[in-house]
Amino acid sequence: MMHARRRFCVSPVATAEELAHMLTERTWTLCSGFFIPGHDYLFLNDATHEDGAGEWGVIRGGLGADRHVQVESITMSWCSFERGLSHIQDALAGRMDGNDFVRPVIVRLETPEQHKRCHLCS
């Protein structure tokens, strides 16, 4: 993750298909993050600007995990729905866990109730 001090407002998304639509077809505030219940991966906005490329860090470790590792970084705004869905499915299946890029990260995660508003989403 490029943004070690960023607080992420992490929300559940029902399916990989819904998440693929969200990440490939929309622009998100820089503090946005998502997870699919039942899976141990987070998708955190790692973009530098809302108008720039939609870069998403793929993080293994859920909301309450003691340890988080970044397994990939994907520019979802450059992906079609189908390609984005393929990336998400690969992540959820653990196929990105062995990448050379994998490294421990410290992430600041909040639920929407905890997060409320920050300078990135105001």
N, CA, C and O atoms as a GROMACS GRO file, in nm:
protein
  488
    1MET      N    1   0.085  -0.117   0.000
    1MET     CA    2   0.000   0.000   0.000
    1MET      C    3   0.089   0.123   0.000
    1MET      O    4   0.186   0.132   0.076
    2MET      N    5   0.056   0.216  -0.085
    2MET     CA    6   0.133   0.340  -0.091
    2MET      C    7   0.097   0.434   0.023
    2MET      O    8   0.176   0.524   0.055
    3HIS      N    9  -0.019   0.416   0.084
    3HIS     CA   10  -0.071   0.515   0.178
    3HIS      C   11  -0.077   0.457   0.320
    3HIS      O   12  -0.182   0.410   0.363
    4ALA      N   13   0.034   0.461   0.390
    4ALA     CA   14   0.044   0.400   0.522
    4ALA      C   15  -0.043   0.469   0.626
    4ALA      O   16  -0.081   0.406   0.725
    5ARG      N   17  -0.075   0.596   0.608
    5ARG     CA   18  -0.153   0.669   0.707
    5ARG      C   19  -0.302   0.678   0.674
    5ARG      O   20  -0.380   0.731   0.752
    6ARG      N   21  -0.341   0.626   0.560
    6ARG     CA   22  -0.482   0.636   0.517
    6ARG      C   23  -0.570   0.545   0.603
    6ARG      O   24  -0.535   0.430   0.630
    7ARG      N   25  -0.684   0.598   0.646
    7ARG     CA   26  -0.787   0.518   0.714
    7ARG      C   27  -0.887   0.473   0.608
    7ARG      O   28  -0.932   0.552   0.526
    8PHE      N   29  -0.920   0.345   0.611
    8PHE     CA   30  -1.013   0.290   0.513
    8PHE      C   31  -1.146   0.256   0.577
    8PHE      O   32  -1.152   0.194   0.682
    9CYS      N   33  -1.252   0.299   0.512
    9CYS     CA   34  -1.388   0.266   0.551
    9CYS      C   35  -1.426   0.140   0.474
    9CYS      O   36  -1.454   0.146   0.354
   10VAL      N   37  -1.428   0.026   0.542
   10VAL     CA   38  -1.442  -0.103   0.477
   10VAL      C   39  -1.586  -0.154   0.491
   10VAL      O   40  -1.640  -0.163   0.602
   11SER      N   41  -1.647  -0.187   0.378
   11SER     CA   42  -1.787  -0.230   0.374
   11SER      C   43  -1.799  -0.366   0.304
   11SER      O   44  -1.719  -0.398   0.216
   12PRO      N   45  -1.898  -0.444   0.343
   12PRO     CA   46  -1.920  -0.574   0.277
   12PRO      C   47  -1.987  -0.557   0.141
   12PRO      O   48  -2.065  -0.465   0.119
   13VAL      N   49  -1.954  -0.648   0.051
   13VAL     CA   50  -2.017  -0.658  -0.081
   13VAL      C   51  -2.058  -0.804  -0.096
   13VAL      O   52  -1.981  -0.894  -0.061
   14ALA      N   53  -2.177  -0.829  -0.146
   14ALA     CA   54  -2.234  -0.964  -0.145
   14ALA      C   55  -2.159  -1.065  -0.231
   14ALA      O   56  -2.140  -1.179  -0.188
   15THR      N   57  -2.116  -1.026  -0.351
   15THR     CA   58  -2.058  -1.123  -0.444
   15THR      C   59  -1.937  -1.064  -0.517
   15THR      O   60  -1.917  -0.943  -0.521
   16ALA      N   61  -1.858  -1.154  -0.574
   16ALA     CA   62  -1.745  -1.111  -0.657
   16ALA      C   63  -1.794  -1.034  -0.779
   16ALA      O   64  -1.729  -0.938  -0.821
   17GLU      N   65  -1.905  -1.074  -0.834
   17GLU     CA   66  -1.960  -1.006  -0.951
   17GLU      C   67  -2.000  -0.862  -0.917
   17GLU      O   68  -1.971  -0.769  -0.993
   18GLU      N   69  -2.065  -0.845  -0.804
   18GLU     CA   70  -2.103  -0.710  -0.762
   18GLU      C   71  -1.979  -0.624  -0.740
   18GLU      O   72  -1.975  -0.508  -0.780
   19LEU      N   73  -1.877  -0.681  -0.675
   19LEU     CA   74  -1.754  -0.606  -0.651
   19LEU      C   75  -1.686  -0.569  -0.783
   19LEU      O   76  -1.635  -0.458  -0.796
   20ALA      N   77  -1.684  -0.659  -0.879
   20ALA     CA   78  -1.622  -0.630  -1.009
   20ALA      C   79  -1.692  -0.513  -1.077
   20ALA      O   80  -1.627  -0.425  -1.132
   21HIS      N   81  -1.825  -0.512  -1.073
   21HIS     CA   82  -1.898  -0.398  -1.130
   21HIS      C   83  -1.860  -0.270  -1.057
   21HIS      O   84  -1.836  -0.167  -1.120
   22MET      N   85  -1.855  -0.276  -0.926
   22MET     CA   86  -1.826  -0.157  -0.847
   22MET      C   87  -1.687  -0.100  -0.878
   22MET      O   88  -1.671   0.021  -0.893
   23LEU      N   89  -1.587  -0.188  -0.887
   23LEU     CA   90  -1.450  -0.141  -0.903
   23LEU      C   91  -1.412  -0.106  -1.046
   23LEU      O   92  -1.321  -0.026  -1.068
   24THR      N   93  -1.481  -0.163  -1.144
   24THR     CA   94  -1.447  -0.134  -1.284
   24THR      C   95  -1.534  -0.026  -1.346
   24THR      O   96  -1.498   0.031  -1.449
   25GLU      N   97  -1.648   0.004  -1.284
   25GLU     CA   98  -1.743   0.096  -1.348
   25GLU      C   99  -1.767   0.224  -1.270
   25GLU      O  100  -1.842   0.310  -1.316
   26ARG      N  101  -1.707   0.239  -1.153
   26ARG     CA  102  -1.732   0.358  -1.071
   26ARG      C  103  -1.602   0.415  -1.017
   26ARG      O  104  -1.498   0.350  -1.015
   27THR      N  105  -1.612   0.539  -0.974
   27THR     CA  106  -1.502   0.606  -0.905
   27THR      C  107  -1.538   0.608  -0.757
   27THR      O  108  -1.653   0.630  -0.720
   28TRP      N  109  -1.438   0.586  -0.672
   28TRP     CA  110  -1.462   0.578  -0.528
   28TRP      C  111  -1.376   0.678  -0.453
   28TRP      O  112  -1.270   0.719  -0.500
   29THR      N  113  -1.423   0.718  -0.336
   29THR     CA  114  -1.341   0.804  -0.251
   29THR      C  115  -1.215   0.727  -0.213
   29THR      O  116  -1.213   0.604  -0.213
   30LEU      N  117  -1.111   0.801  -0.182
   30LEU     CA  118  -0.980   0.740  -0.156
   30LEU      C  119  -0.976   0.657  -0.029
   30LEU      O  120  -0.882   0.579  -0.009
   31CYS      N  121  -1.075   0.671   0.057
   31CYS     CA  122  -1.078   0.594   0.182
   31CYS      C  123  -1.166   0.469   0.171
   31CYS      O  124  -1.195   0.406   0.273
   32SER      N  125  -1.209   0.433   0.051
   32SER     CA  126  -1.300   0.320   0.033
   32SER      C  127  -1.227   0.186   0.038
   32SER      O  128  -1.114   0.172  -0.009
   33GLY      N  129  -1.296   0.090   0.095
   33GLY     CA  130  -1.246  -0.047   0.098
   33GLY      C  131  -1.364  -0.143   0.103
   33GLY      O  132  -1.472  -0.108   0.150
   34PHE      N  133  -1.342  -0.264   0.054
   34PHE     CA  134  -1.450  -0.362   0.045
   34PHE      C  135  -1.399  -0.501   0.078
   34PHE      O  136  -1.280  -0.530   0.067
   35PHE      N  137  -1.493  -0.587   0.120
   35PHE     CA  138  -1.464  -0.728   0.139
   35PHE      C  139  -1.590  -0.807   0.107
   35PHE      O  140  -1.702  -0.754   0.111
   36ILE      N  141  -1.571  -0.934   0.075
   36ILE     CA  142  -1.682  -1.024   0.050
   36ILE      C  143  -1.691  -1.117   0.171
   36ILE      O  144  -1.596  -1.192   0.197
   37PRO      N  145  -1.802  -1.114   0.245
   37PRO     CA  146  -1.813  -1.200   0.365
   37PRO      C  147  -1.782  -1.346   0.332
   37PRO      O  148  -1.823  -1.399   0.228
   38GLY      N  149  -1.710  -1.408   0.423
   38GLY     CA  150  -1.670  -1.547   0.403
   38GLY      C  151  -1.534  -1.563   0.338
   38GLY      O  152  -1.484  -1.675   0.326
   39HIS      N  153  -1.474  -1.452   0.297
   39HIS     CA  154  -1.341  -1.455   0.236
   39HIS      C  155  -1.247  -1.367   0.318
   39HIS      O  156  -1.290  -1.271   0.382
   40ASP      N  157  -1.121  -1.401   0.317
   40ASP     CA  158  -1.022  -1.336   0.400
   40ASP      C  159  -0.939  -1.232   0.323
   40ASP      O  160  -0.819  -1.219   0.345
   41TYR      N  161  -1.005  -1.159   0.231
   41TYR     CA  162  -0.934  -1.060   0.149
   41TYR      C  163  -1.007  -0.927   0.153
   41TYR      O  164  -1.130  -0.920   0.156
   42LEU      N  165  -0.927  -0.821   0.153
   42LEU     CA  166  -0.978  -0.684   0.147
   42LEU      C  167  -0.934  -0.624   0.014
   42LEU      O  168  -0.828  -0.658  -0.038
   43PHE      N  169  -1.016  -0.535  -0.038
   43PHE     CA  170  -0.983  -0.459  -0.158
   43PHE      C  171  -0.986  -0.313  -0.117
   43PHE      O  172  -1.093  -0.257  -0.095
   44LEU      N  173  -0.866  -0.252  -0.107
   44LEU     CA  174  -0.852  -0.117  -0.053
   44LEU      C  175  -0.805  -0.020  -0.161
   44LEU      O  176  -0.713  -0.049  -0.237
   45ASN      N  177  -0.870   0.096  -0.165
   45ASN     CA  178  -0.838   0.198  -0.265
   45ASN      C  179  -0.697   0.251  -0.240
   45ASN      O  180  -0.671   0.312  -0.136
   46ASP      N  181  -0.609   0.228  -0.333
   46ASP     CA  182  -0.470   0.273  -0.320
   46ASP      C  183  -0.436   0.380  -0.424
   46ASP      O  184  -0.319   0.405  -0.453
   47ALA      N  185  -0.540   0.442  -0.479
   47ALA     CA  186  -0.520   0.546  -0.581
   47ALA      C  187  -0.460   0.671  -0.518
   47ALA      O  188  -0.471   0.692  -0.397
   48THR      N  189  -0.400   0.752  -0.600
   48THR     CA  190  -0.342   0.877  -0.552
   48THR      C  191  -0.438   0.994  -0.564
   48THR      O  192  -0.420   1.097  -0.499
   49HIS      N  193  -0.542   0.978  -0.648
   49HIS     CA  194  -0.638   1.086  -0.669
   49HIS      C  195  -0.767   1.026  -0.723
   49HIS      O  196  -0.762   0.927  -0.796
   50GLU      N  197  -0.881   1.084  -0.688
   50GLU     CA  198  -1.009   1.031  -0.735
   50GLU      C  199  -1.021   1.032  -0.887
   50GLU      O  200  -1.088   0.947  -0.944
   51ASP      N  201  -0.956   1.126  -0.952
   51ASP     CA  202  -0.963   1.138  -1.097
   51ASP      C  203  -0.854   1.058  -1.168
   51ASP      O  204  -0.849   1.056  -1.291
   52GLY      N  205  -0.769   0.992  -1.091
   52GLY     CA  206  -0.661   0.914  -1.151
   52GLY      C  207  -0.703   0.770  -1.171
   52GLY      O  208  -0.821   0.736  -1.164
   53ALA      N  209  -0.605   0.686  -1.196
   53ALA     CA  210  -0.630   0.544  -1.216
   53ALA      C  211  -0.685   0.483  -1.088
   53ALA      O  212  -0.638   0.514  -0.978
   54GLY      N  213  -0.784   0.396  -1.102
   54GLY     CA  214  -0.845   0.328  -0.988
   54GLY      C  215  -0.762   0.209  -0.944
   54GLY      O  216  -0.785   0.097  -0.988
   55GLU      N  217  -0.665   0.235  -0.859
   55GLU     CA  218  -0.571   0.132  -0.812
   55GLU      C  219  -0.624   0.072  -0.682
   55GLU      O  220  -0.660   0.145  -0.589
   56TRP      N  221  -0.628  -0.060  -0.675
   56TRP     CA  222  -0.682  -0.129  -0.558
   56TRP      C  223  -0.581  -0.229  -0.505
   56TRP      O  224  -0.536  -0.318  -0.578
   57GLY      N  225  -0.545  -0.213  -0.378
   57GLY     CA  226  -0.459  -0.310  -0.312
   57GLY      C  227  -0.541  -0.431  -0.271
   57GLY      O  228  -0.650  -0.416  -0.216
   58VAL      N  229  -0.489  -0.550  -0.298
   58VAL     CA  230  -0.553  -0.674  -0.254
   58VAL      C  231  -0.478  -0.721  -0.131
   58VAL      O  232  -0.359  -0.752  -0.138
   59ILE      N  233  -0.548  -0.725  -0.019
   59ILE     CA  234  -0.487  -0.751   0.111
   59ILE      C  235  -0.543  -0.880   0.169
   59ILE      O  236  -0.665  -0.894   0.182
   60ARG      N  237  -0.455  -0.975   0.203
   60ARG     CA  238  -0.500  -1.096   0.272
   60ARG      C  239  -0.504  -1.066   0.421
   60ARG      O  240  -0.408  -1.015   0.478
   61GLY      N  241  -0.615  -1.097   0.482
   61GLY     CA  242  -0.640  -1.066   0.624
   61GLY      C  243  -0.767  -0.983   0.632
   61GLY      O  244  -0.779  -0.883   0.562
   62GLY      N  245  -0.858  -1.023   0.714
   62GLY     CA  246  -0.987  -0.954   0.723
   62GLY      C  247  -0.986  -0.839   0.820
   62GLY      O  248  -0.881  -0.792   0.864
   63LEU      N  249  -1.107  -0.793   0.853
   63LEU     CA  250  -1.122  -0.678   0.943
   63LEU      C  251  -1.054  -0.699   1.077
   63LEU      O  252  -0.986  -0.609   1.126
   64GLY      N  253  -1.069  -0.814   1.136
   64GLY     CA  254  -1.015  -0.838   1.270
   64GLY      C  255  -0.882  -0.911   1.272
   64GLY      O  256  -0.837  -0.954   1.378
   65ALA      N  257  -0.819  -0.926   1.158
   65ALA     CA  258  -0.694  -1.003   1.150
   65ALA      C  259  -0.580  -0.932   1.225
   65ALA      O  260  -0.573  -0.809   1.228
   66ASP      N  261  -0.492  -1.012   1.284
   66ASP     CA  262  -0.373  -0.958   1.351
   66ASP      C  263  -0.265  -0.919   1.251
   66ASP      O  264  -0.179  -0.836   1.281
   67ARG      N  265  -0.270  -0.978   1.134
   67ARG     CA  266  -0.166  -0.957   1.033
   67ARG      C  267  -0.232  -0.940   0.897
   67ARG      O  268  -0.328  -1.009   0.864
   68HIS      N  269  -0.179  -0.847   0.819
   68HIS     CA  270  -0.226  -0.824   0.683
   68HIS      C  271  -0.106  -0.828   0.588
   68HIS      O  272   0.001  -0.778   0.620
   69VAL      N  273  -0.127  -0.887   0.472
   69VAL     CA  274  -0.023  -0.887   0.369
   69VAL      C  275  -0.086  -0.844   0.238
   69VAL      O  276  -0.196  -0.886   0.203
   70GLN      N  277  -0.015  -0.760   0.168
   70GLN     CA  278  -0.060  -0.719   0.035
   70GLN      C  279  -0.013  -0.824  -0.063
   70GLN      O  280   0.106  -0.854  -0.072
   71VAL      N  281  -0.108  -0.881  -0.138
   71VAL     CA  282  -0.074  -0.986  -0.234
   71VAL      C  283  -0.071  -0.935  -0.378
   71VAL      O  284  -0.013  -0.998  -0.466
   72GLU      N  285  -0.135  -0.820  -0.401
   72GLU     CA  286  -0.139  -0.767  -0.537
   72GLU      C  287  -0.188  -0.623  -0.533
   72GLU      O  288  -0.243  -0.577  -0.433
   73SER      N  289  -0.166  -0.554  -0.641
   73SER     CA  290  -0.220  -0.421  -0.666
   73SER      C  291  -0.273  -0.422  -0.808
   73SER      O  292  -0.200  -0.454  -0.902
   74ILE      N  293  -0.402  -0.388  -0.824
   74ILE     CA  294  -0.466  -0.399  -0.955
   74ILE      C  295  -0.527  -0.265  -0.994
   74ILE      O  296  -0.598  -0.203  -0.915
   75THR      N  297  -0.500  -0.221  -1.115
   75THR     CA  298  -0.561  -0.100  -1.168
   75THR      C  299  -0.695  -0.139  -1.229
   75THR      O  300  -0.705  -0.167  -1.349
   76MET      N  301  -0.797  -0.141  -1.146
   76MET     CA  302  -0.930  -0.187  -1.188
   76MET      C  303  -0.995  -0.093  -1.289
   76MET      O  304  -1.076  -0.136  -1.370
   77SER      N  305  -0.959   0.034  -1.285
   77SER     CA  306  -1.019   0.128  -1.382
   77SER      C  307  -0.973   0.099  -1.524
   77SER      O  308  -1.033   0.150  -1.619
   78TRP      N  309  -0.868   0.022  -1.542
   78TRP     CA  310  -0.821  -0.016  -1.674
   78TRP      C  311  -0.877  -0.151  -1.718
   78TRP      O  312  -0.850  -0.196  -1.830
   79CYS      N  313  -0.957  -0.216  -1.631
   79CYS     CA  314  -1.009  -0.349  -1.659
   79CYS      C  315  -1.153  -0.344  -1.708
   79CYS      O  316  -1.231  -0.258  -1.668
   80SER      N  317  -1.186  -0.436  -1.795
   80SER     CA  318  -1.326  -0.461  -1.827
   80SER      C  319  -1.388  -0.531  -1.706
   80SER      O  320  -1.317  -0.576  -1.616
   81PHE      N  321  -1.520  -0.539  -1.704
   81PHE     CA  322  -1.588  -0.613  -1.597
   81PHE      C  323  -1.533  -0.756  -1.590
   81PHE      O  324  -1.502  -0.805  -1.482
   82GLU      N  325  -1.522  -0.823  -1.705
   82GLU     CA  326  -1.479  -0.962  -1.708
   82GLU      C  327  -1.337  -0.979  -1.653
   82GLU      O  328  -1.310  -1.073  -1.578
   83ARG      N  329  -1.248  -0.890  -1.691
   83ARG     CA  330  -1.109  -0.898  -1.643
   83ARG      C  331  -1.102  -0.867  -1.494
   83ARG      O  332  -1.030  -0.933  -1.419
   84GLY      N  333  -1.177  -0.767  -1.450
   84GLY     CA  334  -1.181  -0.734  -1.308
   84GLY      C  335  -1.235  -0.850  -1.226
   84GLY      O  336  -1.181  -0.882  -1.120
   85LEU      N  337  -1.341  -0.914  -1.275
   85LEU     CA  338  -1.398  -1.030  -1.206
   85LEU      C  339  -1.296  -1.143  -1.198
   85LEU      O  340  -1.285  -1.209  -1.095
   86SER      N  341  -1.222  -1.166  -1.305
   86SER     CA  342  -1.119  -1.270  -1.305
   86SER      C  343  -1.013  -1.241  -1.199
   86SER      O  344  -0.972  -1.333  -1.127
   87HIS      N  345  -0.969  -1.117  -1.188
   87HIS     CA  346  -0.871  -1.080  -1.085
   87HIS      C  347  -0.927  -1.104  -0.945
   87HIS      O  348  -0.858  -1.158  -0.859
   88ILE      N  349  -1.052  -1.064  -0.923
   88ILE     CA  350  -1.114  -1.082  -0.791
   88ILE      C  351  -1.126  -1.231  -0.758
   88ILE      O  352  -1.095  -1.272  -0.646
   89GLN      N  353  -1.170  -1.310  -0.854
   89GLN     CA  354  -1.183  -1.453  -0.831
   89GLN      C  355  -1.048  -1.518  -0.804
   89GLN      O  356  -1.038  -1.607  -0.719
   90ASP      N  357  -0.944  -1.475  -0.876
   90ASP     CA  358  -0.809  -1.526  -0.849
   90ASP      C  359  -0.765  -1.492  -0.707
   90ASP      O  360  -0.708  -1.577  -0.638
   91ALA      N  361  -0.791  -1.371  -0.664
   91ALA     CA  362  -0.754  -1.331  -0.529
   91ALA      C  363  -0.827  -1.416  -0.426
   91ALA      O  364  -0.766  -1.470  -0.334
   92LEU      N  365  -0.959  -1.427  -0.440
   92LEU     CA  366  -1.040  -1.501  -0.343
   92LEU      C  367  -1.004  -1.649  -0.337
   92LEU      O  368  -1.022  -1.713  -0.234
   93ALA      N  369  -0.952  -1.703  -0.447
   93ALA     CA  370  -0.911  -1.844  -0.452
   93ALA      C  371  -0.768  -1.863  -0.400
   93ALA      O  372  -0.720  -1.976  -0.394
   94GLY      N  373  -0.700  -1.753  -0.364
   94GLY     CA  374  -0.563  -1.763  -0.313
   94GLY      C  375  -0.457  -1.773  -0.420
   94GLY      O  376  -0.341  -1.800  -0.389
   95ARG      N  377  -0.494  -1.753  -0.546
   95ARG     CA  378  -0.397  -1.767  -0.655
   95ARG      C  379  -0.297  -1.652  -0.663
   95ARG      O  380  -0.202  -1.660  -0.740
   96MET      N  381  -0.317  -1.546  -0.585
   96MET     CA  382  -0.222  -1.435  -0.584
   96MET      C  383  -0.129  -1.442  -0.463
   96MET      O  384  -0.034  -1.364  -0.453
   97ASP      N  385  -0.155  -1.534  -0.372
   97ASP     CA  386  -0.081  -1.539  -0.246
   97ASP      C  387   0.068  -1.565  -0.262
   97ASP      O  388   0.146  -1.528  -0.175
   98GLY      N  389   0.108  -1.628  -0.372
   98GLY     CA  390   0.250  -1.660  -0.393
   98GLY      C  391   0.326  -1.561  -0.478
   98GLY      O  392   0.440  -1.587  -0.514
   99ASN      N  393   0.264  -1.448  -0.511
   99ASN     CA  394   0.332  -1.347  -0.594
   99ASN      C  395   0.461  -1.298  -0.528
   99ASN      O  396   0.471  -1.295  -0.406
  100ASP      N  397   0.558  -1.259  -0.610
  100ASP     CA  398   0.682  -1.201  -0.557
  100ASP      C  399   0.656  -1.070  -0.485
  100ASP      O  400   0.735  -1.027  -0.401
  101PHE      N  401   0.544  -1.007  -0.517
  101PHE     CA  402   0.507  -0.876  -0.464
  101PHE      C  403   0.460  -0.882  -0.318
  101PHE      O  404   0.457  -0.779  -0.252
  102VAL      N  405   0.423  -0.999  -0.267
  102VAL     CA  406   0.362  -1.015  -0.136
  102VAL      C  407   0.452  -0.958  -0.027
  102VAL      O  408   0.571  -0.986  -0.020
  103ARG      N  409   0.387  -0.873   0.059
  103ARG     CA  410   0.463  -0.814   0.170
  103ARG      C  411   0.368  -0.776   0.282
  103ARG      O  412   0.251  -0.744   0.257
  104PRO      N  413   0.416  -0.778   0.406
  104PRO     CA  414   0.332  -0.736   0.518
  104PRO      C  415   0.301  -0.587   0.508
  104PRO      O  416   0.385  -0.507   0.466
  105VAL      N  417   0.180  -0.550   0.547
  105VAL     CA  418   0.140  -0.409   0.549
  105VAL      C  419   0.062  -0.383   0.678
  105VAL      O  420   0.003  -0.473   0.737
  106ILE      N  421   0.064  -0.259   0.718
  106ILE     CA  422  -0.018  -0.215   0.831
  106ILE      C  423  -0.129  -0.131   0.772
  106ILE      O  424  -0.103  -0.031   0.705
  107VAL      N  425  -0.252  -0.171   0.797
  107VAL     CA  426  -0.366  -0.099   0.743
  107VAL      C  427  -0.454  -0.051   0.858
  107VAL      O  428  -0.468  -0.119   0.960
  108ARG      N  429  -0.514   0.064   0.839
  108ARG     CA  430  -0.605   0.123   0.938
  108ARG      C  431  -0.746   0.106   0.885
  108ARG      O  432  -0.788   0.176   0.794
  109LEU      N  433  -0.819   0.012   0.943
  109LEU     CA  434  -0.951  -0.027   0.895
  109LEU      C  435  -1.060   0.020   0.991
  109LEU      O  436  -1.045   0.011   1.112
  110GLU      N  437  -1.168   0.068   0.933
  110GLU     CA  438  -1.283   0.110   1.012
  110GLU      C  439  -1.411   0.065   0.942
  110GLU      O  440  -1.417   0.059   0.820
  111THR      N  441  -1.512   0.033   1.022
  111THR     CA  442  -1.644   0.007   0.966
  111THR      C  443  -1.705   0.143   0.932
  111THR      O  444  -1.656   0.246   0.979
  112PRO      N  445  -1.812   0.146   0.851
  112PRO     CA  446  -1.878   0.275   0.823
  112PRO      C  447  -1.922   0.348   0.950
  112PRO      O  448  -1.917   0.470   0.956
  113GLU      N  449  -1.967   0.273   1.051
  113GLU     CA  450  -2.010   0.335   1.177
  113GLU      C  451  -1.892   0.402   1.250
  113GLU      O  452  -1.909   0.508   1.310
  114GLN      N  453  -1.775   0.341   1.244
  114GLN     CA  454  -1.656   0.398   1.307
  114GLN      C  455  -1.601   0.514   1.225
  114GLN      O  456  -1.556   0.614   1.281
  115HIS      N  457  -1.603   0.501   1.095
  115HIS     CA  458  -1.536   0.596   1.005
  115HIS      C  459  -1.607   0.730   0.999
  115HIS      O  460  -1.543   0.835   1.007
  116LYS      N  461  -1.736   0.728   0.986
  116LYS     CA  462  -1.817   0.849   0.967
  116LYS      C  463  -1.766   0.928   0.848
  116LYS      O  464  -1.796   0.891   0.734
  117ARG      N  465  -1.690   1.034   0.869
  117ARG     CA  466  -1.634   1.115   0.758
  117ARG      C  467  -1.488   1.147   0.788
  117ARG      O  468  -1.447   1.162   0.903
  118CYS      N  469  -1.410   1.155   0.682
  118CYS     CA  470  -1.271   1.198   0.693
  118CYS      C  471  -1.245   1.301   0.583
  118CYS      O  472  -1.334   1.329   0.502
  119HIS      N  473  -1.125   1.356   0.578
  119HIS     CA  474  -1.093   1.457   0.476
  119HIS      C  475  -1.096   1.399   0.335
  119HIS      O  476  -1.106   1.474   0.238
  120LEU      N  477  -1.088   1.267   0.320
  120LEU     CA  478  -1.090   1.205   0.188
  120LEU      C  479  -1.231   1.181   0.136
  120LEU      O  480  -1.252   1.166   0.016
  121CYS      N  481  -1.329   1.177   0.226
  121CYS     CA  482  -1.465   1.150   0.182
  121CYS      C  483  -1.561   1.267   0.207
  121CYS      O  484  -1.680   1.256   0.177
  122SER      N  485  -1.512   1.376   0.262
  122SER     CA  486  -1.599   1.491   0.290
  122SER      C  487  -1.633   1.566   0.164
  122SER      O  488  -1.705   1.666   0.170
   0.00000   0.00000   0.00000
